Each structure stands twice: as C-alpha cells, then as structure tokens.
Amino acid sequence: MITKTSDLGIQATLYLAMRAEDTPVPPRVIAEVCESSATYTAKVIQHLVRSGIMRSTKGSKGGVTLAMHPREISLLNIVEACQGKILAEYCEDYTDDSRLCGLHKAMMQLNGAITQVLTQWTVQTLVDNPTPHDSVRDHINCKLRNVCAMCNNCVFD
C-alpha cells in the first residue's frame, strides 16, 4: 500500500517541517536522519521537488526546503509524488457502480477510503502530534523516532 519510497518521502518532508530554521538541508543530512542511503534519498527528494512539495537550492549552502506550508501538504500529495497516482485498477473510468461486480465495487470503495484518509492527514497534523504517548513510547518502534530526535523541537527520551 505505502511503498518504502513514500514512507521515506513522508519522513523527509516531516523532518523539514519540524526544523526551527528554514535553511536548505542537504539530502545527505536527510538520509542520515532517516537512516537511508544518500543515493536513494536523493531520488525520493527529486520526486518531491518535481511535484512542488520541496524546493531545491544549488550551491555550497544548497539543499532542500519545503515549497509549501505543512498544512497545505497532504499525505496523499507525498504518496502520489513518490509512487504515482493512487488509482484502482478496476473500471476507473466507469462511474456508475450499480452494474459492476462485487470485486469492482469493493476496490472502488477501498480506493476512495485510502484517498480520503491520505487527503485529510497533512504534514502539519503530524507536526502537531509527532511522538507516541509516553505510556507506549518504549513499546513501539516509531518510524519518526529519528526525525523527532534530530529536529531539535521534540526529542524522544
């Protein structure tokens, strides 16, 4: 459902959103924070720059910054930038589902639900709630642990 590329795209975007300063961050720094290879991270960032989520600056002090406010970036924006448009492979051009088989109806509903959830969650929503509750923090492997620890705004204990 969510690919490794999209997962890294979400982490990289969230890292940029959580930083106190708005200076460009080199992709290799984002790769270190997200525990990913520099090459793979650079490719993911290229997708996000092409889609308009991030802005790239060249030069010795270059890197990437967010091109939009975090409340304007939905998880759907990131996922579709990283893995392509989310489309059901079932009768996507057919809008009247009353004559379709059950499988096609189920897949259309699933596609609608995924799209709705990814649209309602924004990067700002994640910034506002970046860490798990203290009662479960030590019992789960949160994917945002490194991002939060490196942003200097909220730190896992």
GROMACS elastic network, one bead per residue, 0.5 to 0.9 nm:
[ bonds ]
;  ai    aj funct       b0    kb
    2     5     6  0.80638   500
    2     6     6  0.60620   500
    2     7     6  0.66358   500
    2    79     6  0.73072   500
    2    83     6  0.83979   500
    3     6     6  0.51763   500
    3     7     6  0.61924   500
    3     8     6  0.86326   500
    3    79     6  0.82899   500
    3    82     6  0.84020   500
    3    83     6  0.72090   500
    4     8     6  0.61645   500
    4     9     6  0.85055   500
    5     8     6  0.52044   500
    5     9     6  0.61190   500
    5    10     6  0.87005   500
    5    40     6  0.84954   500
    5    41     6  0.85513   500
    5    44     6  0.63613   500
    5    79     6  0.83587   500
    5    82     6  0.60308   500
    5    83     6  0.71232   500
    6    10     6  0.61364   500
    6    11     6  0.86028   500
    6    44     6  0.80348   500
    6    78     6  0.66856   500
    6    79     6  0.50695   500
    6    80     6  0.80954   500
    6    81     6  0.80459   500
    6    82     6  0.52180   500
    6    83     6  0.65262   500
    7    10     6  0.52047   500
    7    11     6  0.63460   500
    7    12     6  0.86966   500
    7    78     6  0.89831   500
    7    79     6  0.80048   500
    7    82     6  0.88848   500
    7   143     6  0.88825   500
    8    11     6  0.50492   500
    8    12     6  0.60340   500
    8    13     6  0.84807   500
    8    34     6  0.72116   500
    8    36     6  0.81155   500
    8    41     6  0.74598   500
    8    44     6  0.73191   500
    9    12     6  0.51720   500
    9    13     6  0.60673   500
    9    14     6  0.84470   500
    9    41     6  0.82870   500
    9    44     6  0.61751   500
    9    45     6  0.70572   500
    9    47     6  0.86505   500
    9    48     6  0.73429   500
    9    78     6  0.64144   500
    9    79     6  0.75679   500
    9    81     6  0.85991   500
    9    82     6  0.68332   500
   10    13     6  0.52230   500
   10    14     6  0.60117   500
   10    15     6  0.85014   500
   10    75     6  0.72311   500
   10    78     6  0.64409   500
   10    79     6  0.78064   500
   10   123     6  0.81142   500
   11    14     6  0.51132   500
   11    15     6  0.60567   500
   11    16     6  0.87294   500
   11    30     6  0.88812   500
   11    34     6  0.68195   500
   11   143     6  0.79343   500
   11   144     6  0.68125   500
   11   147     6  0.68436   500
   12    15     6  0.50984   500
   12    16     6  0.64168   500
   12    17     6  0.87067   500
   12    30     6  0.62747   500
   12    31     6  0.82219   500
   12    33     6  0.85125   500
   12    34     6  0.71471   500
   12    41     6  0.85018   500
   12    44     6  0.89157   500
   12    45     6  0.79601   500
   12   147     6  0.80161   500
   13    16     6  0.52588   500
   13    17     6  0.62247   500
   13    18     6  0.87252   500
   13    45     6  0.89747   500
   13    48     6  0.85783   500
   13    53     6  0.81679   500
   13    54     6  0.79183   500
   13    65     6  0.87628   500
   13    66     6  0.73467   500
   13    70     6  0.85773   500
   13    78     6  0.82642   500
   13   123     6  0.75113   500
   14    18     6  0.60924   500
   14    19     6  0.87270   500
   14    70     6  0.82896   500
   14   123     6  0.62051   500
   14   124     6  0.83884   500
   14   126     6  0.74527   500
   14   127     6  0.69135   500
   14   144     6  0.86489   500
   14   147     6  0.75222   500
   14   148     6  0.89637   500
   15    18     6  0.52645   500
   15    19     6  0.64270   500
   15    30     6  0.77161   500
   15    33     6  0.83615   500
   15    34     6  0.87750   500
   15   127     6  0.89854   500
   15   144     6  0.88046   500
   15   147     6  0.54837   500
   15   148     6  0.74014   500
   15   150     6  0.79993   500
   15   151     6  0.64178   500
   16    19     6  0.55016   500
   16    20     6  0.88350   500
   16    21     6  0.89887   500
   16    22     6  0.80823   500
   16    24     6  0.89540   500
   16    25     6  0.79393   500
   16    30     6  0.86412   500
   16    64     6  0.83770   500
   16    65     6  0.64902   500
   16    66     6  0.65896   500
   16   151     6  0.81163   500
   17    20     6  0.82517   500
   17    22     6  0.87998   500
   17    65     6  0.85835   500
   17    66     6  0.71272   500
   17    69     6  0.81830   500
   17    70     6  0.62619   500
   17   123     6  0.73914   500
   17   124     6  0.77113   500
   17   127     6  0.71068   500
   17   151     6  0.89200   500
   18    21     6  0.88953   500
   18   127     6  0.62532   500
   18   147     6  0.84371   500
   18   148     6  0.77747   500
   18   151     6  0.58272   500
   18   152     6  0.82037   500
   18   153     6  0.68188   500
   18   154     6  0.86363   500
   19    22     6  0.71669   500
   19   150     6  0.85205   500
   19   151     6  0.50197   500
   19   152     6  0.70119   500
   19   153     6  0.70109   500
   20   151     6  0.74944   500
   20   152     6  0.76204   500
   20   153     6  0.71157   500
   21    24     6  0.89114   500
   22    25     6  0.87208   500
   22    65     6  0.67736   500
   22    66     6  0.83363   500
   23    61     6  0.86402   500
   23    62     6  0.86338   500
   23    63     6  0.82624   500
   23    64     6  0.81360   500
   23    65     6  0.68876   500
   24    55     6  0.87512   500
   24    56     6  0.78161   500
   24    57     6  0.69288   500
   24    61     6  0.71080   500
   24    62     6  0.57113   500
   24    65     6  0.51767   500
   24    66     6  0.88857   500
   25    28     6  0.83631   500
   25    29     6  0.66982   500
   25    30     6  0.72223   500
   25    61     6  0.83436   500
   25    62     6  0.69760   500
   25    64     6  0.51825   500
   25    65     6  0.66759   500
   26    29     6  0.54784   500
   26    30     6  0.68158   500
   26    31     6  0.88897   500
   26    61     6  0.82080   500
   26    62     6  0.64300   500
   26    64     6  0.63231   500
   27    30     6  0.50319   500
   27    31     6  0.61006   500
   27    32     6  0.86988   500
   27    38     6  0.67918   500
   27    39     6  0.87841   500
   27    41     6  0.65588   500
   27    42     6  0.57484   500
   27    45     6  0.73716   500
   27    63     6  0.63569   500
   27    64     6  0.71573   500
   28    32     6  0.62698   500
   28    33     6  0.87175   500
   28    37     6  0.80515   500
   28    38     6  0.50694   500
   28    39     6  0.82438   500
   28    41     6  0.75171   500
   28    42     6  0.76229   500
   29    32     6  0.51337   500
   29    33     6  0.63131   500
   29    34     6  0.86276   500
   29    38     6  0.82840   500
   30    33     6  0.50955   500
   30    34     6  0.60514   500
   30    35     6  0.82822   500
   30    36     6  0.83073   500
   30    38     6  0.81679   500
   30    41     6  0.74160   500
   30   147     6  0.88532   500
   31    34     6  0.51760   500
   31    35     6  0.57200   500
   31    37     6  0.58392   500
   31    38     6  0.52230   500
   31    39     6  0.84680   500
   31    40     6  0.81939   500
   31    41     6  0.55970   500
   31    42     6  0.80636   500
   32    36     6  0.63515   500
   32    37     6  0.76483   500
   32    38     6  0.76646   500
   33    36     6  0.78613   500
   33   146     6  0.58677   500
   33   147     6  0.60343   500
   33   149     6  0.86768   500
   33   150     6  0.66707   500
   34    37     6  0.88260   500
   34    41     6  0.87003   500
   34   143     6  0.87337   500
   34   144     6  0.84053   500
   34   146     6  0.64035   500
   34   147     6  0.65552   500
   35   146     6  0.80781   500
   36    39     6  0.85218   500
   36    40     6  0.70114   500
   36    41     6  0.64425   500
   37    40     6  0.53696   500
   37    41     6  0.60999   500
   37    42     6  0.85512   500
   38    41     6  0.51295   500
   38    42     6  0.60401   500
   38    43     6  0.87066   500
   39    42     6  0.51811   500
   39    43     6  0.64506   500
   39    44     6  0.88689   500
   40    43     6  0.51888   500
   40    44     6  0.63764   500
   40    45     6  0.86817   500
   41    44     6  0.50826   500
   41    45     6  0.61001   500
   41    46     6  0.85762   500
   42    45     6  0.50350   500
   42    46     6  0.61720   500
   42    47     6  0.88776   500
   43    46     6  0.50536   500
   43    47     6  0.66642   500
   43    48     6  0.89687   500
   44    47     6  0.52819   500
   44    48     6  0.65920   500
   44    49     6  0.88468   500
   44    81     6  0.88841   500
   44    82     6  0.66163   500
   45    49     6  0.60872   500
   45    50     6  0.85305   500
   45    54     6  0.76548   500
   45    64     6  0.82112   500
   45    82     6  0.87961   500
   46    49     6  0.50692   500
   46    50     6  0.60767   500
   46    51     6  0.85546   500
   46    54     6  0.86725   500
   46    56     6  0.87574   500
   47    50     6  0.51944   500
   47    51     6  0.62289   500
   47    52     6  0.87762   500
   47    53     6  0.88390   500
   47    54     6  0.89689   500
   47    78     6  0.89427   500
   47    81     6  0.57390   500
   47    82     6  0.58142   500
   47    83     6  0.89159   500
   48    51     6  0.51614   500
   48    52     6  0.63482   500
   48    53     6  0.52951   500
   48    54     6  0.55851   500
   48    55     6  0.83551   500
   48    78     6  0.70522   500
   48    81     6  0.59079   500
   48    82     6  0.70052   500
   49    52     6  0.51822   500
   49    53     6  0.58273   500
   49    55     6  0.55467   500
   49    56     6  0.66259   500
   49    64     6  0.82487   500
   49    66     6  0.88745   500
   49    67     6  0.83247   500
   49    81     6  0.89213   500
   50    53     6  0.77253   500
   50    54     6  0.79155   500
   50    55     6  0.86175   500
   50    81     6  0.79920   500
   51    54     6  0.76949   500
   51    77     6  0.82436   500
   51    78     6  0.85181   500
   51    80     6  0.89036   500
   51    81     6  0.58275   500
   51    82     6  0.89794   500
   52    55     6  0.68696   500
   52    66     6  0.85891   500
   52    67     6  0.63029   500
   52    68     6  0.78583   500
   52    81     6  0.89831   500
   53    65     6  0.87863   500
   53    66     6  0.60697   500
   53    67     6  0.53148   500
   53    68     6  0.61872   500
   53    73     6  0.71378   500
   53    77     6  0.79168   500
   53    78     6  0.76169   500
   53    81     6  0.85068   500
   54    64     6  0.63064   500
   54    65     6  0.55639   500
   54    68     6  0.73886   500
   55    63     6  0.83409   500
   55    64     6  0.54444   500
   55    65     6  0.53309   500
   55    66     6  0.58798   500
   55    67     6  0.51194   500
   55    68     6  0.88732   500
   56    62     6  0.73506   500
   56    63     6  0.57484   500
   56    65     6  0.67023   500
   56    66     6  0.88179   500
   56    67     6  0.88543   500
   57    61     6  0.79385   500
   57    63     6  0.52473   500
   57    64     6  0.60953   500
   57    65     6  0.81434   500
   58    61     6  0.73219   500
   58    63     6  0.65300   500
   58    64     6  0.88317   500
   59    63     6  0.81012   500
   60    63     6  0.87368   500
   64    67     6  0.88656   500
   66    69     6  0.71477   500
   66    70     6  0.79218   500
   68    71     6  0.81839   500
   68    72     6  0.63290   500
   68    73     6  0.69476   500
   69    72     6  0.54333   500
   69    73     6  0.69605   500
   69   123     6  0.87138   500
   69   124     6  0.81201   500
   70    73     6  0.52947   500
   70    74     6  0.80871   500
   70   122     6  0.68082   500
   70   125     6  0.83038   500
   70   127     6  0.82435   500
   71    74     6  0.73814   500
   71   122     6  0.56503   500
   71   123     6  0.60422   500
   71   125     6  0.72811   500
   72   122     6  0.69634   500
   72   123     6  0.78256   500
   72   124     6  0.80440   500
   73    76     6  0.81101   500
   73    77     6  0.62123   500
   73    78     6  0.74523   500
   73   119     6  0.88424   500
   73   121     6  0.86603   500
   73   122     6  0.54947   500
   73   123     6  0.58016   500
   73   124     6  0.78215   500
   74    77     6  0.51595   500
   74    78     6  0.67513   500
   74    79     6  0.87981   500
   74   118     6  0.65637   500
   74   119     6  0.53417   500
   74   120     6  0.68533   500
   74   121     6  0.57074   500
   74   123     6  0.61544   500
   74   124     6  0.86369   500
   75    78     6  0.51416   500
   75    79     6  0.60773   500
   75    80     6  0.84729   500
   75   117     6  0.85002   500
   75   119     6  0.61633   500
   75   120     6  0.79529   500
   75   121     6  0.59029   500
   75   122     6  0.57018   500
   75   123     6  0.68722   500
   76    79     6  0.50887   500
   76    80     6  0.59108   500
   76    81     6  0.83048   500
   76    85     6  0.88958   500
   76    86     6  0.85383   500
   76   114     6  0.88405   500
   76   115     6  0.67535   500
   76   116     6  0.85917   500
   76   117     6  0.82568   500
   76   119     6  0.52225   500
   76   120     6  0.85206   500
   76   121     6  0.81340   500
   76   122     6  0.84745   500
   77    80     6  0.54019   500
   77    81     6  0.60629   500
   77    82     6  0.86653   500
   77   118     6  0.82233   500
   77   119     6  0.77392   500
   78    81     6  0.50645   500
   78    82     6  0.61832   500
   78    83     6  0.85672   500
   79    82     6  0.51623   500
   79    83     6  0.58738   500
   79    84     6  0.71777   500
   79    85     6  0.80194   500
   79    86     6  0.82729   500
   79   118     6  0.83250   500
   80    83     6  0.52976   500
   80    86     6  0.65316   500
   81    84     6  0.58476   500
   81    85     6  0.77194   500
   82    85     6  0.89909   500
   83    86     6  0.81341   500
   84    87     6  0.88197   500
   86   111     6  0.74486   500
   86   114     6  0.85566   500
   86   115     6  0.74162   500
   87    90     6  0.84403   500
   87    92     6  0.72141   500
   87   108     6  0.89103   500
   87   111     6  0.67392   500
   88    91     6  0.76662   500
   88    92     6  0.62071   500
   88   104     6  0.88724   500
   88   107     6  0.63613   500
   88   108     6  0.63004   500
   88   110     6  0.82373   500
   88   111     6  0.57711   500
   88   112     6  0.88738   500
   89    92     6  0.64868   500
   89   104     6  0.88809   500
   89   107     6  0.81035   500
   89   108     6  0.88370   500
   90    93     6  0.85379   500
   90    94     6  0.87973   500
   90   103     6  0.85012   500
   90   104     6  0.56237   500
   90   105     6  0.85603   500
   90   107     6  0.67815   500
   90   108     6  0.71545   500
   91    94     6  0.52461   500
   91    95     6  0.81226   500
   91    97     6  0.88899   500
   91   100     6  0.85045   500
   91   104     6  0.70147   500
   91   108     6  0.83077   500
   92    95     6  0.74401   500
   92   108     6  0.78410   500
   94    97     6  0.70732   500
   94   100     6  0.89382   500
   96    99     6  0.69294   500
   96   100     6  0.79281   500
   97   100     6  0.51801   500
   97   101     6  0.82788   500
   97   104     6  0.79735   500
   97   105     6  0.63369   500
   97   108     6  0.84711   500
   98   101     6  0.84512   500
   98   105     6  0.83275   500
  100   103     6  0.81267   500
  100   104     6  0.61057   500
  100   105     6  0.64480   500
  101   104     6  0.54558   500
  101   105     6  0.64007   500
  101   106     6  0.87775   500
  102   105     6  0.50548   500
  102   106     6  0.60746   500
  102   107     6  0.85871   500
  103   106     6  0.50830   500
  103   107     6  0.61474   500
  103   108     6  0.85728   500
  104   107     6  0.51527   500
  104   108     6  0.61228   500
  104   109     6  0.86246   500
  105   108     6  0.51487   500
  105   109     6  0.62335   500
  105   110     6  0.86091   500
  106   109     6  0.51474   500
  106   110     6  0.61130   500
  106   111     6  0.85965   500
  107   111     6  0.60568   500
  107   112     6  0.85224   500
  108   111     6  0.51348   500
  108   112     6  0.62038   500
  108   113     6  0.86696   500
  109   112     6  0.50460   500
  109   113     6  0.61219   500
  109   114     6  0.86309   500
  110   113     6  0.51062   500
  110   114     6  0.61594   500
  110   115     6  0.85272   500
  111   114     6  0.52685   500
  111   115     6  0.61188   500
  111   116     6  0.85263   500
  112   115     6  0.52003   500
  112   116     6  0.60382   500
  112   117     6  0.86849   500
  113   116     6  0.50854   500
  113   117     6  0.62080   500
  113   118     6  0.85891   500
  114   117     6  0.53499   500
  114   118     6  0.61457   500
  114   119     6  0.84669   500
  115   118     6  0.52945   500
  115   119     6  0.60132   500
  115   120     6  0.86888   500
  116   119     6  0.51588   500
  116   120     6  0.62602   500
  116   121     6  0.88846   500
  117   120     6  0.53038   500
  117   121     6  0.64696   500
  118   121     6  0.55298   500
  118   122     6  0.79184   500
  119   122     6  0.71628   500
  121   124     6  0.82144   500
  121   125     6  0.62069   500
  121   126     6  0.76429   500
  122   125     6  0.51305   500
  122   126     6  0.66766   500
  122   127     6  0.87713   500
  123   126     6  0.51356   500
  123   127     6  0.61729   500
  123   128     6  0.86393   500
  124   128     6  0.60868   500
  124   129     6  0.86554   500
  125   128     6  0.51743   500
  125   129     6  0.64937   500
  125   130     6  0.85226   500
  126   129     6  0.50953   500
  126   130     6  0.54700   500
  126   131     6  0.88680   500
  127   130     6  0.52902   500
  129   132     6  0.78759   500
  130   144     6  0.72705   500
  130   145     6  0.88145   500
  130   148     6  0.70491   500
  130   154     6  0.78717   500
  131   134     6  0.84649   500
  131   137     6  0.77780   500
  131   142     6  0.79121   500
  131   144     6  0.73757   500
  131   145     6  0.75357   500
  131   148     6  0.75415   500
  131   154     6  0.80518   500
  131   155     6  0.85031   500
  131   156     6  0.75442   500
  132   135     6  0.81579   500
  132   136     6  0.65810   500
  132   137     6  0.54749   500
  132   140     6  0.85426   500
  132   142     6  0.75779   500
  133   136     6  0.57227   500
  133   137     6  0.59405   500
  134   137     6  0.50808   500
  134   138     6  0.77207   500
  135   138     6  0.76185   500
  135   139     6  0.83146   500
  136   139     6  0.51992   500
  136   140     6  0.64541   500
  137   140     6  0.59639   500
  137   141     6  0.80627   500
  137   142     6  0.79052   500
  137   156     6  0.83019   500
  138   141     6  0.79246   500
  141   144     6  0.87494   500
  141   145     6  0.78456   500
  142   145     6  0.54643   500
  142   146     6  0.87077   500
  143   146     6  0.74007   500
  143   147     6  0.81026   500
  144   147     6  0.50537   500
  144   148     6  0.59855   500
  144   149     6  0.84101   500
  145   148     6  0.54064   500
  145   149     6  0.61508   500
  145   150     6  0.87349   500
  145   155     6  0.81760   500
  145   156     6  0.66042   500
  146   149     6  0.50242   500
  146   150     6  0.61281   500
  146   151     6  0.86123   500
  146   155     6  0.89118   500
  146   156     6  0.84883   500
  147   150     6  0.53730   500
  147   151     6  0.62058   500
  148   151     6  0.53530   500
  148   152     6  0.71433   500
  148   153     6  0.72489   500
  148   154     6  0.56339   500
  148   155     6  0.55882   500
  148   156     6  0.68931   500
  149   152     6  0.63985   500
  149   153     6  0.80947   500
  149   154     6  0.65794   500
  149   156     6  0.59081   500
  149   157     6  0.87701   500
  150   153     6  0.82619   500
  150   154     6  0.84629   500
  150   155     6  0.76409   500
  151   154     6  0.69287   500
  151   155     6  0.79190   500
  152   155     6  0.66312   500
